[in-house]
């Protein structure tokens, strides 16, 4: 099965979902993580340089 590469928009949505999950875990400690648009772009650029791996490196980084 062949999948299309993830777009920047797809990866941004994945970042938002993963940050949401992290925030649920951090909630009981009264902490919250929030990324600026520039930080989100940087994270995607640094972790997803090879789009063939999909979002796996991004999820590992978070």
mmJSON file of the N, C-alpha and C atoms, coordinates in Angstrom:
{"data_MODEL":{"atom_site":{
"group_PDB":["ATOM","ATOM","ATOM","ATOM","ATOM","ATOM","ATOM","ATOM","ATOM","ATOM","ATOM","ATOM","ATOM","ATOM","ATOM","ATOM","ATOM","ATOM","ATOM","ATOM","ATOM","ATOM","ATOM","ATOM","ATOM","ATOM","ATOM","ATOM","ATOM","ATOM","ATOM","ATOM","ATOM","ATOM","ATOM","ATOM","ATOM","ATOM","ATOM","ATOM","ATOM","ATOM","ATOM","ATOM","ATOM","ATOM","ATOM","ATOM","ATOM","ATOM","ATOM","ATOM","ATOM","ATOM","ATOM","ATOM","ATOM","ATOM","ATOM","ATOM","ATOM","ATOM","ATOM","ATOM","ATOM","ATOM","ATOM","ATOM","ATOM","ATOM","ATOM","ATOM","ATOM","ATOM","ATOM","ATOM","ATOM","ATOM","ATOM","ATOM","ATOM","ATOM","ATOM","ATOM","ATOM","ATOM","ATOM","ATOM","ATOM","ATOM","ATOM","ATOM","ATOM","ATOM","ATOM","ATOM","ATOM","ATOM","ATOM","ATOM","ATOM","ATOM","ATOM","ATOM","ATOM","ATOM","ATOM","ATOM","ATOM","ATOM","ATOM","ATOM","ATOM","ATOM","ATOM","ATOM","ATOM","ATOM","ATOM","ATOM","ATOM","ATOM","ATOM","ATOM","ATOM","ATOM","ATOM","ATOM","ATOM","ATOM","ATOM","ATOM","ATOM","ATOM","ATOM","ATOM","ATOM","ATOM","ATOM","ATOM","ATOM","ATOM","ATOM","ATOM","ATOM","ATOM","ATOM","ATOM","ATOM","ATOM","ATOM","ATOM","ATOM","ATOM","ATOM","ATOM","ATOM","ATOM","ATOM","ATOM","ATOM","ATOM","ATOM","ATOM","ATOM","ATOM","ATOM","ATOM","ATOM","ATOM","ATOM","ATOM","ATOM","ATOM","ATOM","ATOM","ATOM","ATOM","ATOM","ATOM","ATOM","ATOM","ATOM","ATOM","ATOM","ATOM"],
"id":[1,2,3,4,5,6,7,8,9,10,11,12,13,14,15,16,17,18,19,20,21,22,23,24,25,26,27,28,29,30,31,32,33,34,35,36,37,38,39,40,41,42,43,44,45,46,47,48,49,50,51,52,53,54,55,56,57,58,59,60,61,62,63,64,65,66,67,68,69,70,71,72,73,74,75,76,77,78,79,80,81,82,83,84,85,86,87,88,89,90,91,92,93,94,95,96,97,98,99,100,101,102,103,104,105,106,107,108,109,110,111,112,113,114,115,116,117,118,119,120,121,122,123,124,125,126,127,128,129,130,131,132,133,134,135,136,137,138,139,140,141,142,143,144,145,146,147,148,149,150,151,152,153,154,155,156,157,158,159,160,161,162,163,164,165,166,167,168,169,170,171,172,173,174,175,176,177,178,179,180,181,182,183,184,185,186],
"type_symbol":["N","C","C","N","C","C","N","C","C","N","C","C","N","C","C","N","C","C","N","C","C","N","C","C","N","C","C","N","C","C","N","C","C","N","C","C","N","C","C","N","C","C","N","C","C","N","C","C","N","C","C","N","C","C","N","C","C","N","C","C","N","C","C","N","C","C","N","C","C","N","C","C","N","C","C","N","C","C","N","C","C","N","C","C","N","C","C","N","C","C","N","C","C","N","C","C","N","C","C","N","C","C","N","C","C","N","C","C","N","C","C","N","C","C","N","C","C","N","C","C","N","C","C","N","C","C","N","C","C","N","C","C","N","C","C","N","C","C","N","C","C","N","C","C","N","C","C","N","C","C","N","C","C","N","C","C","N","C","C","N","C","C","N","C","C","N","C","C","N","C","C","N","C","C","N","C","C","N","C","C","N","C","C","N","C","C"],
"label_atom_id":["N","CA","C","N","CA","C","N","CA","C","N","CA","C","N","CA","C","N","CA","C","N","CA","C","N","CA","C","N","CA","C","N","CA","C","N","CA","C","N","CA","C","N","CA","C","N","CA","C","N","CA","C","N","CA","C","N","CA","C","N","CA","C","N","CA","C","N","CA","C","N","CA","C","N","CA","C","N","CA","C","N","CA","C","N","CA","C","N","CA","C","N","CA","C","N","CA","C","N","CA","C","N","CA","C","N","CA","C","N","CA","C","N","CA","C","N","CA","C","N","CA","C","N","CA","C","N","CA","C","N","CA","C","N","CA","C","N","CA","C","N","CA","C","N","CA","C","N","CA","C","N","CA","C","N","CA","C","N","CA","C","N","CA","C","N","CA","C","N","CA","C","N","CA","C","N","CA","C","N","CA","C","N","CA","C","N","CA","C","N","CA","C","N","CA","C","N","CA","C","N","CA","C","N","CA","C","N","CA","C","N","CA","C","N","CA","C"],
"label_alt_id":[null,null,null,null,null,null,null,null,null,null,null,null,null,null,null,null,null,null,null,null,null,null,null,null,null,null,null,null,null,null,null,null,null,null,null,null,null,null,null,null,null,null,null,null,null,null,null,null,null,null,null,null,null,null,null,null,null,null,null,null,null,null,null,null,null,null,null,null,null,null,null,null,null,null,null,null,null,null,null,null,null,null,null,null,null,null,null,null,null,null,null,null,null,null,null,null,null,null,null,null,null,null,null,null,null,null,null,null,null,null,null,null,null,null,null,null,null,null,null,null,null,null,null,null,null,null,null,null,null,null,null,null,null,null,null,null,null,null,null,null,null,null,null,null,null,null,null,null,null,null,null,null,null,null,null,null,null,null,null,null,null,null,null,null,null,null,null,null,null,null,null,null,null,null,null,null,null,null,null,null,null,null,null,null,null,null],
"label_comp_id":["UNK","UNK","UNK","UNK","UNK","UNK","UNK","UNK","UNK","UNK","UNK","UNK","UNK","UNK","UNK","UNK","UNK","UNK","UNK","UNK","UNK","UNK","UNK","UNK","UNK","UNK","UNK","UNK","UNK","UNK","UNK","UNK","UNK","UNK","UNK","UNK","UNK","UNK","UNK","UNK","UNK","UNK","UNK","UNK","UNK","UNK","UNK","UNK","UNK","UNK","UNK","UNK","UNK","UNK","UNK","UNK","UNK","UNK","UNK","UNK","UNK","UNK","UNK","UNK","UNK","UNK","UNK","UNK","UNK","UNK","UNK","UNK","UNK","UNK","UNK","UNK","UNK","UNK","UNK","UNK","UNK","UNK","UNK","UNK","UNK","UNK","UNK","UNK","UNK","UNK","UNK","UNK","UNK","UNK","UNK","UNK","UNK","UNK","UNK","UNK","UNK","UNK","UNK","UNK","UNK","UNK","UNK","UNK","UNK","UNK","UNK","UNK","UNK","UNK","UNK","UNK","UNK","UNK","UNK","UNK","UNK","UNK","UNK","UNK","UNK","UNK","UNK","UNK","UNK","UNK","UNK","UNK","UNK","UNK","UNK","UNK","UNK","UNK","UNK","UNK","UNK","UNK","UNK","UNK","UNK","UNK","UNK","UNK","UNK","UNK","UNK","UNK","UNK","UNK","UNK","UNK","UNK","UNK","UNK","UNK","UNK","UNK","UNK","UNK","UNK","UNK","UNK","UNK","UNK","UNK","UNK","UNK","UNK","UNK","UNK","UNK","UNK","UNK","UNK","UNK","UNK","UNK","UNK","UNK","UNK","UNK"],
"label_asym_id":["A","A","A","A","A","A","A","A","A","A","A","A","A","A","A","A","A","A","A","A","A","A","A","A","A","A","A","A","A","A","A","A","A","A","A","A","A","A","A","A","A","A","A","A","A","A","A","A","A","A","A","A","A","A","A","A","A","A","A","A","A","A","A","A","A","A","A","A","A","A","A","A","A","A","A","A","A","A","A","A","A","A","A","A","A","A","A","A","A","A","A","A","A","A","A","A","A","A","A","A","A","A","A","A","A","A","A","A","A","A","A","A","A","A","A","A","A","A","A","A","A","A","A","A","A","A","A","A","A","A","A","A","A","A","A","A","A","A","A","A","A","A","A","A","A","A","A","A","A","A","A","A","A","A","A","A","A","A","A","A","A","A","A","A","A","A","A","A","A","A","A","A","A","A","A","A","A","A","A","A","A","A","A","A","A","A"],
"label_entity_id":["1","1","1","1","1","1","1","1","1","1","1","1","1","1","1","1","1","1","1","1","1","1","1","1","1","1","1","1","1","1","1","1","1","1","1","1","1","1","1","1","1","1","1","1","1","1","1","1","1","1","1","1","1","1","1","1","1","1","1","1","1","1","1","1","1","1","1","1","1","1","1","1","1","1","1","1","1","1","1","1","1","1","1","1","1","1","1","1","1","1","1","1","1","1","1","1","1","1","1","1","1","1","1","1","1","1","1","1","1","1","1","1","1","1","1","1","1","1","1","1","1","1","1","1","1","1","1","1","1","1","1","1","1","1","1","1","1","1","1","1","1","1","1","1","1","1","1","1","1","1","1","1","1","1","1","1","1","1","1","1","1","1","1","1","1","1","1","1","1","1","1","1","1","1","1","1","1","1","1","1","1","1","1","1","1","1"],
"label_seq_id":[1,1,1,2,2,2,3,3,3,4,4,4,5,5,5,6,6,6,7,7,7,8,8,8,9,9,9,10,10,10,11,11,11,12,12,12,13,13,13,14,14,14,15,15,15,16,16,16,17,17,17,18,18,18,19,19,19,20,20,20,21,21,21,22,22,22,23,23,23,24,24,24,25,25,25,26,26,26,27,27,27,28,28,28,29,29,29,30,30,30,31,31,31,32,32,32,33,33,33,34,34,34,35,35,35,36,36,36,37,37,37,38,38,38,39,39,39,40,40,40,41,41,41,42,42,42,43,43,43,44,44,44,45,45,45,46,46,46,47,47,47,48,48,48,49,49,49,50,50,50,51,51,51,52,52,52,53,53,53,54,54,54,55,55,55,56,56,56,57,57,57,58,58,58,59,59,59,60,60,60,61,61,61,62,62,62],
"pdbx_PDB_ins_code":[null,null,null,null,null,null,null,null,null,null,null,null,null,null,null,null,null,null,null,null,null,null,null,null,null,null,null,null,null,null,null,null,null,null,null,null,null,null,null,null,null,null,null,null,null,null,null,null,null,null,null,null,null,null,null,null,null,null,null,null,null,null,null,null,null,null,null,null,null,null,null,null,null,null,null,null,null,null,null,null,null,null,null,null,null,null,null,null,null,null,null,null,null,null,null,null,null,null,null,null,null,null,null,null,null,null,null,null,null,null,null,null,null,null,null,null,null,null,null,null,null,null,null,null,null,null,null,null,null,null,null,null,null,null,null,null,null,null,null,null,null,null,null,null,null,null,null,null,null,null,null,null,null,null,null,null,null,null,null,null,null,null,null,null,null,null,null,null,null,null,null,null,null,null,null,null,null,null,null,null,null,null,null,null,null,null],
"Cartn_x":[0.841,0.0,0.896,0.625,1.411,0.563,1.172,0.493,1.092,0.288,0.796,1.602,2.601,3.373,2.478,2.794,2.043,2.405,1.406,1.637,1.986,2.453,2.726,1.459,0.332,-0.943,-1.277,-1.042,-1.264,-0.39,0.878,1.818,1.459,0.972,0.546,-0.622,-1.548,-2.677,-2.194,-1.213,-0.667,0.034,0.788,1.439,0.381,-0.68,-1.74,-2.371,-2.59,-3.169,-2.208,-0.933,0.045,0.22,0.214,0.304,-0.929,-2.087,-3.31,-3.183,-2.623,-2.418,-1.443,-0.355,0.612,-0.023,-0.836,-1.477,-2.441,-3.093,-3.968,-3.152,-1.961,-1.104,-0.528,-0.261,0.34,-0.685,-1.959,-3.04,-3.027,-2.83,-2.866,-1.715,-0.669,0.458,0.323,-0.81,-1.111,-0.092,0.291,1.206,0.503,0.966,0.389,1.493,1.53,2.5,1.795,2.386,1.81,2.946,2.768,3.78,3.361,4.328,4.073,4.048,3.471,3.508,4.942,5.86,7.262,7.862,7.528,8.036,7.463,6.205,5.574,6.258,6.501,7.178,8.581,9.315,10.675,10.662,9.741,9.643,9.393,8.504,8.201,9.423,10.085,11.261,12.383,12.6,13.7,13.419,12.184,11.89,11.379,10.868,10.237,10.951,12.274,13.014,12.845,12.663,12.403,10.94,10.113,8.666,8.27,9.202,8.909,8.565,9.013,8.725,7.404,6.727,5.462,5.681,4.791,4.846,5.578,6.135,6.798,7.896,8.821,9.868,9.3,8.247,7.599,7.011,6.326,5.729,6.806,7.928,9.025,9.602,9.737,10.312,9.426,8.131,7.213,7.068],
"Cartn_y":[-1.159,0.0,1.236,2.167,3.392,4.557,5.373,6.54,7.802,8.835,10.143,10.731,11.558,12.23,13.203,13.386,14.335,15.757,16.609,18.017,18.768,20.003,20.833,21.007,21.167,21.326,20.068,18.898,17.638,17.578,17.931,17.864,18.872,20.045,21.032,20.493,19.815,19.218,18.139,17.356,16.306,16.924,18.003,18.695,19.151,19.765,20.249,19.106,17.966,16.816,16.299,16.214,15.709,16.679,17.965,18.964,18.857,18.623,18.426,17.24,16.144,14.96,15.26,15.949,16.307,17.204,18.147,19.056,18.325,17.285,16.496,15.812,15.328,14.684,15.701,16.906,17.938,18.662,18.515,19.226,19.003,17.776,17.481,18.145,18.525,19.237,20.749,21.148,22.561,23.212,22.451,22.944,22.917,23.764,23.796,24.145,23.433,23.663,24.346,25.432,26.151,26.517,26.216,26.525,27.739,28.583,29.673,29.077,29.784,29.279,29.039,29.912,29.741,28.484,28.205,27.002,25.751,25.785,24.645,24.381,25.448,25.311,24.752,25.265,24.791,23.306,22.907,21.508,20.595,20.999,20.209,20.132,21.269,21.287,20.406,20.438,19.682,18.19,17.807,16.39,15.671,16.399,15.751,16.084,16.12,16.428,15.324,14.088,12.975,12.579,13.054,12.843,11.386,10.559,9.15,8.419,8.967,8.354,8.831,9.726,10.243,11.093,10.953,11.765,11.067,9.893,9.148,9.95,10.589,11.359,12.526,13.119,14.225,13.755,12.642,12.092,11.721,11.179,10.828,12.07,13.15,14.384,14.992,14.863,15.423,14.475],
"Cartn_z":[0.0,0.0,0.0,-0.871,-0.981,-0.486,0.362,0.908,0.316,0.204,-0.204,0.946,0.594,1.634,2.384,3.65,4.46,4.05,3.992,3.674,4.95,4.798,5.971,6.804,6.129,6.835,7.647,7.059,7.778,9.027,8.86,9.982,11.071,10.682,11.677,12.5,11.85,12.573,13.538,13.099,13.962,15.163,14.946,16.065,17.059,16.57,17.459,18.255,17.603,18.313,19.386,19.058,20.018,21.191,20.912,21.987,22.876,22.286,23.07,24.008,23.515,24.368,25.501,25.163,26.203,27.259,26.819,27.767,28.694,28.201,29.081,30.168,29.806,30.8,31.782,31.297,32.139,33.011,32.672,33.356,34.866,35.281,36.721,37.472,36.731,37.349,37.188,36.64,36.406,35.469,34.439,33.417,32.071,31.165,29.821,28.83,27.74,26.677,25.517,25.038,23.91,22.96,21.677,20.673,19.856,19.568,18.628,17.219,16.262,14.883,14.394,14.787,14.379,14.998,16.248,16.913,16.26,15.883,15.217,13.874,13.113,11.822,12.004,12.988,13.265,13.613,14.461,14.877,13.674,12.804,11.612,10.696,10.485,9.609,10.15,11.451,12.057,12.146,12.347,12.569,11.329,10.36,9.203,7.9,7.939,6.715,5.675,6.116,5.201,5.36,4.471,4.585,4.385,3.95,3.745,5.03,6.165,7.462,8.048,7.353,7.86,9.102,10.076,11.293,12.434,12.188,13.267,13.963,13.222,13.91,14.721,14.211,14.909,16.234,16.206,17.428,18.437,17.948,18.855,19.52,18.755,19.288,20.365,20.199,21.188,22.356],
"occupancy":[1.0,1.0,1.0,1.0,1.0,1.0,1.0,1.0,1.0,1.0,1.0,1.0,1.0,1.0,1.0,1.0,1.0,1.0,1.0,1.0,1.0,1.0,1.0,1.0,1.0,1.0,1.0,1.0,1.0,1.0,1.0,1.0,1.0,1.0,1.0,1.0,1.0,1.0,1.0,1.0,1.0,1.0,1.0,1.0,1.0,1.0,1.0,1.0,1.0,1.0,1.0,1.0,1.0,1.0,1.0,1.0,1.0,1.0,1.0,1.0,1.0,1.0,1.0,1.0,1.0,1.0,1.0,1.0,1.0,1.0,1.0,1.0,1.0,1.0,1.0,1.0,1.0,1.0,1.0,1.0,1.0,1.0,1.0,1.0,1.0,1.0,1.0,1.0,1.0,1.0,1.0,1.0,1.0,1.0,1.0,1.0,1.0,1.0,1.0,1.0,1.0,1.0,1.0,1.0,1.0,1.0,1.0,1.0,1.0,1.0,1.0,1.0,1.0,1.0,1.0,1.0,1.0,1.0,1.0,1.0,1.0,1.0,1.0,1.0,1.0,1.0,1.0,1.0,1.0,1.0,1.0,1.0,1.0,1.0,1.0,1.0,1.0,1.0,1.0,1.0,1.0,1.0,1.0,1.0,1.0,1.0,1.0,1.0,1.0,1.0,1.0,1.0,1.0,1.0,1.0,1.0,1.0,1.0,1.0,1.0,1.0,1.0,1.0,1.0,1.0,1.0,1.0,1.0,1.0,1.0,1.0,1.0,1.0,1.0,1.0,1.0,1.0,1.0,1.0,1.0,1.0,1.0,1.0,1.0,1.0,1.0],
"B_iso_or_equiv":[0.0,0.0,0.0,0.0,0.0,0.0,0.0,0.0,0.0,0.0,0.0,0.0,0.0,0.0,0.0,0.0,0.0,0.0,0.0,0.0,0.0,0.0,0.0,0.0,0.0,0.0,0.0,0.0,0.0,0.0,0.0,0.0,0.0,0.0,0.0,0.0,0.0,0.0,0.0,0.0,0.0,0.0,0.0,0.0,0.0,0.0,0.0,0.0,0.0,0.0,0.0,0.0,0.0,0.0,0.0,0.0,0.0,0.0,0.0,0.0,0.0,0.0,0.0,0.0,0.0,0.0,0.0,0.0,0.0,0.0,0.0,0.0,0.0,0.0,0.0,0.0,0.0,0.0,0.0,0.0,0.0,0.0,0.0,0.0,0.0,0.0,0.0,0.0,0.0,0.0,0.0,0.0,0.0,0.0,0.0,0.0,0.0,0.0,0.0,0.0,0.0,0.0,0.0,0.0,0.0,0.0,0.0,0.0,0.0,0.0,0.0,0.0,0.0,0.0,0.0,0.0,0.0,0.0,0.0,0.0,0.0,0.0,0.0,0.0,0.0,0.0,0.0,0.0,0.0,0.0,0.0,0.0,0.0,0.0,0.0,0.0,0.0,0.0,0.0,0.0,0.0,0.0,0.0,0.0,0.0,0.0,0.0,0.0,0.0,0.0,0.0,0.0,0.0,0.0,0.0,0.0,0.0,0.0,0.0,0.0,0.0,0.0,0.0,0.0,0.0,0.0,0.0,0.0,0.0,0.0,0.0,0.0,0.0,0.0,0.0,0.0,0.0,0.0,0.0,0.0,0.0,0.0,0.0,0.0,0.0,0.0],
"pdbx_formal_charge":[null,null,null,null,null,null,null,null,null,null,null,null,null,null,null,null,null,null,null,null,null,null,null,null,null,null,null,null,null,null,null,null,null,null,null,null,null,null,null,null,null,null,null,null,null,null,null,null,null,null,null,null,null,null,null,null,null,null,null,null,null,null,null,null,null,null,null,null,null,null,null,null,null,null,null,null,null,null,null,null,null,null,null,null,null,null,null,null,null,null,null,null,null,null,null,null,null,null,null,null,null,null,null,null,null,null,null,null,null,null,null,null,null,null,null,null,null,null,null,null,null,null,null,null,null,null,null,null,null,null,null,null,null,null,null,null,null,null,null,null,null,null,null,null,null,null,null,null,null,null,null,null,null,null,null,null,null,null,null,null,null,null,null,null,null,null,null,null,null,null,null,null,null,null,null,null,null,null,null,null,null,null,null,null,null,null],
"auth_seq_id":[1,1,1,2,2,2,3,3,3,4,4,4,5,5,5,6,6,6,7,7,7,8,8,8,9,9,9,10,10,10,11,11,11,12,12,12,13,13,13,14,14,14,15,15,15,16,16,16,17,17,17,18,18,18,19,19,19,20,20,20,21,21,21,22,22,22,23,23,23,24,24,24,25,25,25,26,26,26,27,27,27,28,28,28,29,29,29,30,30,30,31,31,31,32,32,32,33,33,33,34,34,34,35,35,35,36,36,36,37,37,37,38,38,38,39,39,39,40,40,40,41,41,41,42,42,42,43,43,43,44,44,44,45,45,45,46,46,46,47,47,47,48,48,48,49,49,49,50,50,50,51,51,51,52,52,52,53,53,53,54,54,54,55,55,55,56,56,56,57,57,57,58,58,58,59,59,59,60,60,60,61,61,61,62,62,62],
"auth_comp_id":["UNK","UNK","UNK","UNK","UNK","UNK","UNK","UNK","UNK","UNK","UNK","UNK","UNK","UNK","UNK","UNK","UNK","UNK","UNK","UNK","UNK","UNK","UNK","UNK","UNK","UNK","UNK","UNK","UNK","UNK","UNK","UNK","UNK","UNK","UNK","UNK","UNK","UNK","UNK","UNK","UNK","UNK","UNK","UNK","UNK","UNK","UNK","UNK","UNK","UNK","UNK","UNK","UNK","UNK","UNK","UNK","UNK","UNK","UNK","UNK","UNK","UNK","UNK","UNK","UNK","UNK","UNK","UNK","UNK","UNK","UNK","UNK","UNK","UNK","UNK","UNK","UNK","UNK","UNK","UNK","UNK","UNK","UNK","UNK","UNK","UNK","UNK","UNK","UNK","UNK","UNK","UNK","UNK","UNK","UNK","UNK","UNK","UNK","UNK","UNK","UNK","UNK","UNK","UNK","UNK","UNK","UNK","UNK","UNK","UNK","UNK","UNK","UNK","UNK","UNK","UNK","UNK","UNK","UNK","UNK","UNK","UNK","UNK","UNK","UNK","UNK","UNK","UNK","UNK","UNK","UNK","UNK","UNK","UNK","UNK","UNK","UNK","UNK","UNK","UNK","UNK","UNK","UNK","UNK","UNK","UNK","UNK","UNK","UNK","UNK","UNK","UNK","UNK","UNK","UNK","UNK","UNK","UNK","UNK","UNK","UNK","UNK","UNK","UNK","UNK","UNK","UNK","UNK","UNK","UNK","UNK","UNK","UNK","UNK","UNK","UNK","UNK","UNK","UNK","UNK","UNK","UNK","UNK","UNK","UNK","UNK"],
"auth_asym_id":["A","A","A","A","A","A","A","A","A","A","A","A","A","A","A","A","A","A","A","A","A","A","A","A","A","A","A","A","A","A","A","A","A","A","A","A","A","A","A","A","A","A","A","A","A","A","A","A","A","A","A","A","A","A","A","A","A","A","A","A","A","A","A","A","A","A","A","A","A","A","A","A","A","A","A","A","A","A","A","A","A","A","A","A","A","A","A","A","A","A","A","A","A","A","A","A","A","A","A","A","A","A","A","A","A","A","A","A","A","A","A","A","A","A","A","A","A","A","A","A","A","A","A","A","A","A","A","A","A","A","A","A","A","A","A","A","A","A","A","A","A","A","A","A","A","A","A","A","A","A","A","A","A","A","A","A","A","A","A","A","A","A","A","A","A","A","A","A","A","A","A","A","A","A","A","A","A","A","A","A","A","A","A","A","A","A"],
"auth_atom_id":["N","CA","C","N","CA","C","N","CA","C","N","CA","C","N","CA","C","N","CA","C","N","CA","C","N","CA","C","N","CA","C","N","CA","C","N","CA","C","N","CA","C","N","CA","C","N","CA","C","N","CA","C","N","CA","C","N","CA","C","N","CA","C","N","CA","C","N","CA","C","N","CA","C","N","CA","C","N","CA","C","N","CA","C","N","CA","C","N","CA","C","N","CA","C","N","CA","C","N","CA","C","N","CA","C","N","CA","C","N","CA","C","N","CA","C","N","CA","C","N","CA","C","N","CA","C","N","CA","C","N","CA","C","N","CA","C","N","CA","C","N","CA","C","N","CA","C","N","CA","C","N","CA","C","N","CA","C","N","CA","C","N","CA","C","N","CA","C","N","CA","C","N","CA","C","N","CA","C","N","CA","C","N","CA","C","N","CA","C","N","CA","C","N","CA","C","N","CA","C","N","CA","C","N","CA","C","N","CA","C","N","CA","C","N","CA","C"],
"pdbx_PDB_model_num":[1,1,1,1,1,1,1,1,1,1,1,1,1,1,1,1,1,1,1,1,1,1,1,1,1,1,1,1,1,1,1,1,1,1,1,1,1,1,1,1,1,1,1,1,1,1,1,1,1,1,1,1,1,1,1,1,1,1,1,1,1,1,1,1,1,1,1,1,1,1,1,1,1,1,1,1,1,1,1,1,1,1,1,1,1,1,1,1,1,1,1,1,1,1,1,1,1,1,1,1,1,1,1,1,1,1,1,1,1,1,1,1,1,1,1,1,1,1,1,1,1,1,1,1,1,1,1,1,1,1,1,1,1,1,1,1,1,1,1,1,1,1,1,1,1,1,1,1,1,1,1,1,1,1,1,1,1,1,1,1,1,1,1,1,1,1,1,1,1,1,1,1,1,1,1,1,1,1,1,1,1,1,1,1,1,1]
}}}
